[in-house]
Amino acid sequence: MAAGALLAVGLWTPVAGSLIALFGAWYALSLPKHLWSGVLLATVGAALGLIGPGAWSIDARLFGWKRIDVGDRTDT
């Protein structure tokens, strides 16, 4: 519940997403009857952990929103 609360307010998004992914993997492996719900939880948690904070999250306010600008590609 703590990781879900952190995700809801947008604080420590990569850490919270990773914790949710670990919990989802544990849930899938420990309860084979509910395998696919655990796999879904682990996948969503991993995706959130890798994507990182959104534009309006507390993480973005504290640490800045990371943006990658790809310049024009010139062949020489």
Residue pairs with C-beta under 8 A, 6 or more apart in sequence:
3 16
3 17
3 19
3 20
3 23
3 45
4 16
4 20
6 12
6 13
6 15
6 16
7 13
7 16
7 17
7 20
7 48
9 57
9 58
10 53
10 54
10 56
10 57
10 58
10 59
10 60
11 57
11 58
11 59
12 59
13 48
13 49
13 51
13 52
13 53
13 54
13 57
13 59
14 49
14 50
14 52
14 53
15 49
16 48
16 49
17 45
17 46
17 47
17 48
17 49
17 50
17 51
18 45
18 46
18 49
19 45
20 41
20 42
20 44
20 45
20 48
20 49
21 41
21 42
21 43
21 45
21 46
21 49
22 42
22 45
23 41
23 42
23 45
24 38
24 39
24 40
24 41
24 42
24 43
24 44
24 45
25 38
25 42
26 38
27 34
27 37
27 38
27 41
27 42
28 34
28 35
28 36
28 37
28 38
28 39
28 41
28 42
29 38
31 38
52 59
52 66
53 59
53 60
53 63
53 65
54 60
55 65
